[in-house]
Amino acid sequence: MKRFCCLIMTLCMVCPCAPGAFARSVDEIRAAWQSVRGYEPLHFGELIFVASDDYSGEVANRQADPTRANQLTELAYQAADCGEAALAIRLATEAVCADPECEPARLALGYEKHNGHWLTPYGARMAKRGLEWNSQFGWIAPDDLPRYEAGERRYRRRWISADNDAERHATIKDGWQVRTDHFNVTTNHSLTAGVQLAAKLEQLYQVWHQLFADFAIDNGELRARFEHHRVPGVRSRPMQVVYHRSRDQYNQRLRSRQPRIAETIGIYFDHEREAHFFYSPDDTTDATLYHESVHQLFQESDRARRDPGVNDNFWAIEGVACWFESLLPQPSHSYGMCYTIGTPTSGRLPAARHRLLVDGYRVPLADLVALGKPQLQRRTDLGPLYSQMAGQAAFLMFDVGRRGAMVAYLKEIYTGNADPASLANLTGQSYASLDAQYREFLEQLPQ
């Protein structure tokens, strides 16, 4: 009780308009957000910020705005009172972007303060062991950094050369292990490549969580986060990601598990709970990285059952992952590090528009929801169909009202409770009406 009272006092001191001071409807919260946010929203697609932490870093020389942070924090707590998890998490994240020292927003997001720095739960655990995150070498002791930069590596209780260290990690079974809050990356390419991939995945997690917290968090956990600042501890089993040195090694390693592996540039094995990728010197594989990692994020949430979508509605599982192929990091914004998603010229959205409006290709939604995974994957029109599924996911996620139905729909699919009528029931509209609105959505997109 004493700790809870202290937190409430801290909250009131940091945020003069204490969260929960007066009730607002969700529409009023969204309207207030529009008036206090420090940026212009996109006409199509979304701009999503990530909180500064070890994995994302901080924008240098950025001016903090405590007043805006307090306003956004108040709205975040009101959204939590309304049971709107994604909105609450997003507002709290933007509060931290406005002021990285905004304590109530940091606490609601699960950060812990250690020696004057806000750390993630796993980062706090590492800090207690005397380790800090380095963007090249991962978790190391600060005193070891000069030797790492000079080309040495700590191996057990002694120091060896970087070349010797690379020889010891030449195969994937002996690869470097890079652990973060949500992921464990195994790689035989290089320690730095593993560290950079792990950081990129943590930023993806922030984006996914802001969009799908209503999928991942129930009302009890939401209240615990915002009323008592209790968040789940460090994952006992982080999501496993294997990062192969080259495409050839990726193909050789996985051919026995997937005979057509050479046709892929990334894959998630849901039964084994492993994602596999290979090193690429540029960002050309990022779309697949996001696609497969989103499969992993949904599938390894607490609510997901094995083999979702096996009987019907499989399109939505693939559609939302295809939508994430449009995720693009943006140059540092004065308001913080950010991404765009669902913009008209990104991912498969240009192809979705062309397929329907130029080629006349479409699979009616009433037919699509009846397809389970085996039936969908046996089709001969997978290229254009995947573009359509990306477009339909973007359509459902674009409008706030439809978005709530889409998230509820995904919940039903992943928990095994969906049937072919689920999406129509959740949106309150016929599939013919949704098909017509999808066409109108694509017609409005700028080319």
PLY file of the C-alpha trace (Angstrom):
ply
format ascii 1.0
element vertex 447
property float x
property float y
property float z
element edge 446
property int vertex1
property int vertex2
end_header
0.00 0.00 0.00
2.84 2.39 0.88
4.49 1.78 -2.51
1.20 2.34 -4.36
0.59 5.63 -2.54
4.11 6.80 -3.38
3.51 6.05 -7.04
0.25 8.00 -7.03
1.98 10.95 -5.36
4.76 10.78 -7.93
2.23 10.69 -10.73
0.42 13.76 -9.41
3.68 15.68 -9.02
4.90 14.83 -12.51
1.54 15.32 -14.20
-0.40 18.30 -12.82
-3.56 17.04 -14.55
-3.51 13.67 -12.78
-4.72 10.75 -14.93
-8.28 9.88 -14.14
-9.03 13.45 -13.00
-12.12 13.42 -15.22
-13.66 10.89 -17.55
-13.66 11.23 -21.32
-15.12 9.05 -24.03
-12.74 7.36 -26.44
-13.77 9.78 -29.19
-12.99 12.72 -26.89
-9.60 11.22 -26.05
-8.77 10.85 -29.73
-9.88 14.41 -30.44
-7.73 15.72 -27.59
-4.79 13.68 -28.91
-5.15 15.41 -32.26
-4.89 18.79 -30.55
-1.81 18.06 -28.43
0.29 15.78 -30.63
3.41 17.47 -31.92
3.12 16.37 -35.55
0.68 16.19 -38.44
-0.91 12.75 -38.96
-0.68 11.15 -42.39
-3.66 11.22 -44.76
-3.11 7.53 -45.56
-1.14 5.19 -43.38
0.27 5.99 -39.97
3.25 7.57 -38.30
4.26 5.54 -35.25
6.94 6.58 -32.78
9.12 4.35 -30.66
10.26 5.21 -27.16
13.93 5.88 -26.65
15.71 3.04 -24.85
18.84 0.92 -25.17
17.64 -0.69 -28.39
16.29 2.36 -30.22
18.71 4.99 -28.95
17.88 8.67 -28.52
17.69 11.54 -30.98
20.62 13.82 -30.24
19.94 17.37 -29.10
16.17 16.88 -29.08
14.27 19.41 -26.98
12.05 17.81 -24.34
8.48 19.05 -24.01
7.26 18.18 -20.48
3.95 20.02 -20.93
2.98 17.96 -23.97
4.24 14.81 -22.25
1.97 15.49 -19.27
-1.03 16.04 -21.54
-0.35 12.82 -23.47
0.16 10.90 -20.22
-3.18 12.08 -18.90
-4.86 10.92 -22.11
-3.04 7.57 -21.91
-4.38 6.89 -18.43
-7.89 7.90 -19.50
-7.65 5.53 -22.47
-6.63 2.76 -20.08
-9.68 3.59 -17.93
-11.78 3.02 -21.07
-10.13 -0.36 -21.68
-8.40 0.87 -24.86
-5.03 -0.85 -24.53
-3.49 0.05 -27.90
-4.49 3.69 -27.61
-3.18 3.87 -24.03
0.18 2.30 -24.95
0.52 4.55 -27.99
-0.23 7.72 -26.04
2.18 6.73 -23.27
4.86 6.05 -25.90
4.32 9.47 -27.45
4.53 11.01 -23.98
7.98 9.43 -23.58
8.93 10.74 -27.03
7.88 14.23 -25.96
9.87 13.94 -22.74
12.10 10.88 -22.19
11.99 11.61 -18.44
8.19 11.44 -18.18
7.99 9.13 -15.17
4.33 7.98 -15.13
4.43 7.17 -18.87
7.72 5.30 -18.45
6.33 3.30 -15.53
3.14 2.39 -17.39
5.27 1.10 -20.29
7.30 -1.06 -17.93
10.57 0.86 -17.78
12.64 0.87 -14.60
15.01 3.62 -13.47
18.53 2.48 -12.65
21.34 4.91 -11.82
19.43 7.75 -13.44
18.60 5.89 -16.68
15.29 4.42 -17.83
15.80 0.77 -18.73
13.64 -2.05 -20.03
13.03 -4.93 -17.58
15.76 -7.05 -19.15
18.04 -4.02 -19.37
17.55 -3.45 -15.63
18.46 -7.07 -14.99
21.65 -6.67 -17.03
22.48 -3.38 -15.30
22.37 -5.12 -11.92
25.05 -7.44 -13.31
27.15 -4.43 -14.29
26.42 -4.66 -18.03
25.31 -2.03 -20.52
23.90 -2.35 -24.03
26.30 -1.41 -26.81
24.96 -0.98 -30.34
27.84 -3.07 -31.75
28.58 -5.62 -29.06
25.38 -6.09 -27.07
25.55 -6.51 -23.31
29.08 -5.84 -22.09
30.76 -4.33 -19.06
31.60 -0.65 -19.73
35.22 -1.24 -18.72
35.50 -3.90 -21.45
34.47 -1.58 -24.27
38.00 -0.28 -25.13
39.24 -3.85 -25.57
36.26 -4.76 -27.74
36.89 -1.71 -29.89
40.54 -2.72 -30.15
39.57 -6.10 -31.63
39.51 -8.34 -28.56
36.60 -10.43 -27.31
35.85 -11.86 -23.91
35.56 -15.63 -24.06
34.59 -17.21 -20.75
37.23 -15.89 -18.32
39.86 -14.80 -20.82
40.39 -12.52 -23.79
40.85 -13.73 -27.35
41.16 -12.00 -30.72
38.08 -11.13 -32.77
39.29 -13.57 -35.47
39.60 -16.38 -32.94
36.16 -15.52 -31.60
34.71 -15.70 -35.13
36.22 -19.15 -35.64
34.55 -20.38 -32.47
31.16 -19.16 -33.75
31.53 -20.25 -37.38
28.58 -22.67 -37.33
25.05 -21.80 -36.41
24.94 -24.33 -33.58
27.89 -22.47 -32.02
26.64 -19.03 -33.04
26.69 -15.87 -30.96
23.67 -15.45 -28.70
22.18 -11.96 -28.39
19.38 -11.72 -25.82
16.98 -8.80 -25.49
13.67 -8.34 -23.68
11.60 -10.28 -26.21
14.07 -12.04 -28.53
17.08 -14.30 -28.55
19.07 -14.03 -31.78
21.50 -16.77 -32.73
23.88 -15.92 -35.56
27.11 -17.15 -37.13
27.62 -14.03 -39.23
29.02 -11.65 -36.62
28.26 -10.40 -33.15
27.47 -6.93 -34.50
25.00 -8.29 -37.09
23.19 -10.19 -34.33
23.07 -7.12 -32.10
21.72 -4.92 -34.88
19.05 -7.44 -35.80
17.98 -7.85 -32.17
17.63 -4.07 -31.80
15.59 -3.84 -35.02
13.26 -6.58 -33.75
12.75 -4.75 -30.45
11.75 -1.63 -32.37
9.33 -3.76 -34.42
7.89 -5.07 -31.16
7.21 -1.50 -30.00
5.34 -0.74 -33.23
3.34 -4.00 -33.12
2.46 -3.48 -29.45
1.12 0.02 -30.08
-1.09 -1.32 -32.86
-2.17 -4.62 -31.29
-2.02 -4.17 -27.54
-5.76 -4.93 -27.49
-4.83 -8.35 -28.89
-1.96 -8.96 -26.48
-3.20 -7.38 -23.22
-6.41 -8.17 -21.37
-8.20 -5.63 -19.18
-6.69 -7.03 -15.99
-3.15 -6.54 -17.24
-4.04 -3.12 -18.63
-5.29 -2.00 -15.21
-2.21 -3.47 -13.54
0.06 -1.49 -15.86
-1.65 1.87 -15.53
-3.10 1.73 -12.01
-0.30 -0.09 -10.21
2.64 0.05 -12.68
2.94 -3.72 -12.64
3.98 -5.22 -15.95
4.89 -8.81 -16.83
8.46 -9.69 -15.93
11.17 -10.71 -18.36
10.08 -13.50 -20.69
11.35 -16.84 -19.44
11.52 -18.05 -23.04
12.28 -15.25 -25.49
11.26 -15.60 -29.12
13.92 -17.53 -30.99
15.42 -15.99 -34.13
18.18 -17.67 -36.16
20.24 -15.40 -38.40
22.36 -17.35 -40.89
25.62 -16.07 -42.32
24.48 -16.40 -45.94
21.59 -17.44 -48.13
23.42 -20.66 -49.05
23.78 -21.65 -45.39
20.12 -20.76 -44.78
19.05 -23.00 -47.67
21.30 -25.90 -46.64
20.22 -25.77 -43.02
16.48 -25.64 -43.68
15.96 -27.67 -46.87
15.03 -30.81 -44.95
12.33 -28.87 -43.04
11.00 -26.95 -46.04
11.84 -28.39 -49.49
11.02 -25.05 -51.17
13.19 -23.01 -48.80
15.24 -21.60 -51.70
12.14 -19.68 -52.80
12.00 -17.82 -49.47
14.09 -15.08 -47.89
12.80 -15.70 -44.37
10.51 -18.15 -42.62
8.73 -18.71 -39.33
8.16 -22.30 -38.20
5.16 -22.01 -35.92
5.36 -25.52 -34.46
9.05 -25.18 -33.59
8.62 -21.49 -32.63
11.65 -20.38 -34.59
12.13 -17.64 -37.17
14.99 -17.96 -39.66
16.61 -15.25 -41.77
19.97 -14.70 -43.45
22.33 -11.74 -43.52
21.85 -9.23 -46.32
24.16 -6.21 -46.68
21.23 -3.88 -47.44
17.60 -3.52 -46.33
16.05 -5.46 -49.23
14.95 -8.30 -46.93
13.38 -6.08 -44.27
9.84 -6.55 -45.62
10.13 -10.32 -45.16
11.77 -9.84 -41.78
8.77 -7.81 -40.61
6.27 -10.23 -42.20
7.66 -13.36 -40.57
8.38 -11.66 -37.25
4.78 -10.46 -37.04
3.67 -14.07 -37.47
5.93 -14.88 -34.52
4.60 -12.01 -32.39
1.00 -13.08 -32.85
1.62 -16.81 -32.58
3.76 -16.59 -29.44
1.40 -14.36 -27.54
-0.27 -15.98 -24.56
-3.67 -16.21 -26.21
-2.71 -17.98 -29.47
-3.49 -21.65 -30.10
-1.63 -23.97 -32.39
-2.55 -23.94 -36.10
-4.82 -20.87 -36.21
-6.73 -20.46 -39.44
-6.37 -24.10 -40.44
-10.08 -24.43 -41.26
-11.04 -20.88 -42.33
-10.08 -17.20 -42.14
-6.41 -17.85 -42.86
-6.32 -14.79 -45.12
-6.28 -12.43 -42.14
-3.19 -14.07 -40.62
-1.30 -13.53 -43.86
-2.98 -10.20 -44.63
-1.86 -8.45 -41.46
1.69 -9.80 -41.91
1.68 -8.53 -45.52
0.48 -5.14 -44.24
3.60 -4.98 -42.05
5.72 -5.30 -45.19
4.86 -1.62 -45.70
6.65 -0.69 -42.45
9.44 1.81 -43.14
11.84 3.55 -40.73
11.90 7.30 -41.21
14.67 9.84 -40.70
14.78 10.95 -37.09
11.83 13.22 -36.37
12.15 16.16 -33.98
9.61 14.26 -31.90
11.61 11.03 -31.84
12.42 7.92 -33.83
9.50 6.82 -35.98
8.14 4.49 -38.63
5.42 4.72 -41.24
3.08 1.84 -42.05
0.33 1.47 -44.63
1.45 4.36 -46.83
0.10 4.01 -50.40
3.44 3.52 -52.17
4.92 0.98 -49.75
4.86 -2.80 -49.51
2.24 -4.59 -51.60
-0.27 -1.74 -51.54
0.55 -0.41 -55.04
0.11 -3.95 -56.39
-3.18 -4.35 -54.50
-4.51 -1.20 -56.13
-3.34 -2.23 -59.60
-4.70 -5.78 -59.32
-8.24 -4.64 -58.52
-8.61 -1.33 -60.35
-6.58 -2.12 -63.48
-6.52 -5.90 -63.82
-9.97 -6.46 -62.34
-8.61 -9.25 -60.13
-10.46 -9.99 -56.89
-11.52 -12.85 -54.69
-14.79 -11.92 -52.95
-14.38 -11.63 -49.20
-17.22 -14.12 -48.68
-15.11 -16.72 -50.52
-11.85 -15.69 -48.88
-13.03 -16.07 -45.26
-14.06 -19.67 -46.01
-10.50 -20.70 -46.94
-8.31 -22.41 -44.36
-4.53 -22.55 -44.57
-4.28 -25.70 -46.76
-6.92 -24.50 -49.23
-5.44 -21.03 -49.55
-1.86 -22.22 -49.99
-2.85 -24.64 -52.76
-4.22 -21.85 -54.96
-2.42 -20.98 -58.18
-3.02 -17.22 -57.84
-1.01 -16.64 -54.65
0.90 -13.62 -56.01
-2.12 -11.44 -56.75
-4.05 -12.90 -53.83
-1.35 -11.91 -51.33
-1.46 -8.36 -52.73
-5.22 -8.32 -52.23
-4.89 -9.62 -48.65
-2.35 -6.88 -47.88
-4.74 -4.29 -49.27
-7.71 -5.63 -47.34
-5.73 -5.63 -44.09
-4.72 -2.01 -44.77
-8.36 -1.14 -45.45
-9.55 -2.70 -42.19
-6.75 -1.13 -40.14
-7.14 2.35 -41.68
-10.49 3.27 -40.12
-10.69 3.37 -36.29
-14.02 1.56 -36.18
-12.99 -1.16 -38.60
-9.65 -1.50 -36.79
-11.37 -2.55 -33.58
-13.29 -5.19 -35.52
-10.08 -6.39 -37.22
-8.24 -6.80 -33.90
-11.23 -8.64 -32.40
-11.34 -10.79 -35.54
-7.66 -11.72 -35.16
-8.31 -12.60 -31.52
-11.05 -15.01 -32.57
-8.84 -16.57 -35.25
-5.83 -17.07 -32.99
-7.91 -18.46 -30.14
-9.71 -20.87 -32.45
-13.12 -19.20 -32.07
-13.59 -17.75 -35.57
-15.87 -19.00 -38.29
-16.61 -17.67 -41.79
-19.23 -15.27 -40.43
-16.96 -13.71 -37.78
-15.73 -10.67 -39.70
-19.23 -9.78 -40.95
-20.60 -10.10 -37.41
-17.84 -8.00 -35.88
-18.10 -5.20 -38.46
-21.89 -5.38 -38.60
-21.71 -5.33 -42.41
-22.19 -7.81 -45.22
-19.18 -9.05 -47.15
-20.58 -7.47 -50.33
-20.65 -4.10 -48.55
-17.08 -4.54 -47.28
-15.96 -5.46 -50.82
-17.50 -2.25 -52.15
-15.89 -0.15 -49.41
-12.52 -1.79 -50.10
-12.75 -0.71 -53.74
-13.57 2.85 -52.66
-10.60 2.80 -50.28
-8.21 1.81 -53.08
-9.70 4.40 -55.45
-8.88 7.13 -52.91
-5.22 6.14 -52.55
-2.80 8.48 -54.34
-0.69 6.77 -56.97
0 1
1 2
2 3
3 4
4 5
5 6
6 7
7 8
8 9
9 10
10 11
11 12
12 13
13 14
14 15
15 16
16 17
17 18
18 19
19 20
20 21
21 22
22 23
23 24
24 25
25 26
26 27
27 28
28 29
29 30
30 31
31 32
32 33
33 34
34 35
35 36
36 37
37 38
38 39
39 40
40 41
41 42
42 43
43 44
44 45
45 46
46 47
47 48
48 49
49 50
50 51
51 52
52 53
53 54
54 55
55 56
56 57
57 58
58 59
59 60
60 61
61 62
62 63
63 64
64 65
65 66
66 67
67 68
68 69
69 70
70 71
71 72
72 73
73 74
74 75
75 76
76 77
77 78
78 79
79 80
80 81
81 82
82 83
83 84
84 85
85 86
86 87
87 88
88 89
89 90
90 91
91 92
92 93
93 94
94 95
95 96
96 97
97 98
98 99
99 100
100 101
101 102
102 103
103 104
104 105
105 106
106 107
107 108
108 109
109 110
110 111
111 112
112 113
113 114
114 115
115 116
116 117
117 118
118 119
119 120
120 121
121 122
122 123
123 124
124 125
125 126
126 127
127 128
128 129
129 130
130 131
131 132
132 133
133 134
134 135
135 136
136 137
137 138
138 139
139 140
140 141
141 142
142 143
143 144
144 145
145 146
146 147
147 148
148 149
149 150
150 151
151 152
152 153
153 154
154 155
155 156
156 157
157 158
158 159
159 160
160 161
161 162
162 163
163 164
164 165
165 166
166 167
167 168
168 169
169 170
170 171
171 172
172 173
173 174
174 175
175 176
176 177
177 178
178 179
179 180
180 181
181 182
182 183
183 184
184 185
185 186
186 187
187 188
188 189
189 190
190 191
191 192
192 193
193 194
194 195
195 196
196 197
197 198
198 199
199 200
200 201
201 202
202 203
203 204
204 205
205 206
206 207
207 208
208 209
209 210
210 211
211 212
212 213
213 214
214 215
215 216
216 217
217 218
218 219
219 220
220 221
221 222
222 223
223 224
224 225
225 226
226 227
227 228
228 229
229 230
230 231
231 232
232 233
233 234
234 235
235 236
236 237
237 238
238 239
239 240
240 241
241 242
242 243
243 244
244 245
245 246
246 247
247 248
248 249
249 250
250 251
251 252
252 253
253 254
254 255
255 256
256 257
257 258
258 259
259 260
260 261
261 262
262 263
263 264
264 265
265 266
266 267
267 268
268 269
269 270
270 271
271 272
272 273
273 274
274 275
275 276
276 277
277 278
278 279
279 280
280 281
281 282
282 283
283 284
284 285
285 286
286 287
287 288
288 289
289 290
290 291
291 292
292 293
293 294
294 295
295 296
296 297
297 298
298 299
299 300
300 301
301 302
302 303
303 304
304 305
305 306
306 307
307 308
308 309
309 310
310 311
311 312
312 313
313 314
314 315
315 316
316 317
317 318
318 319
319 320
320 321
321 322
322 323
323 324
324 325
325 326
326 327
327 328
328 329
329 330
330 331
331 332
332 333
333 334
334 335
335 336
336 337
337 338
338 339
339 340
340 341
341 342
342 343
343 344
344 345
345 346
346 347
347 348
348 349
349 350
350 351
351 352
352 353
353 354
354 355
355 356
356 357
357 358
358 359
359 360
360 361
361 362
362 363
363 364
364 365
365 366
366 367
367 368
368 369
369 370
370 371
371 372
372 373
373 374
374 375
375 376
376 377
377 378
378 379
379 380
380 381
381 382
382 383
383 384
384 385
385 386
386 387
387 388
388 389
389 390
390 391
391 392
392 393
393 394
394 395
395 396
396 397
397 398
398 399
399 400
400 401
401 402
402 403
403 404
404 405
405 406
406 407
407 408
408 409
409 410
410 411
411 412
412 413
413 414
414 415
415 416
416 417
417 418
418 419
419 420
420 421
421 422
422 423
423 424
424 425
425 426
426 427
427 428
428 429
429 430
430 431
431 432
432 433
433 434
434 435
435 436
436 437
437 438
438 439
439 440
440 441
441 442
442 443
443 444
444 445
445 446
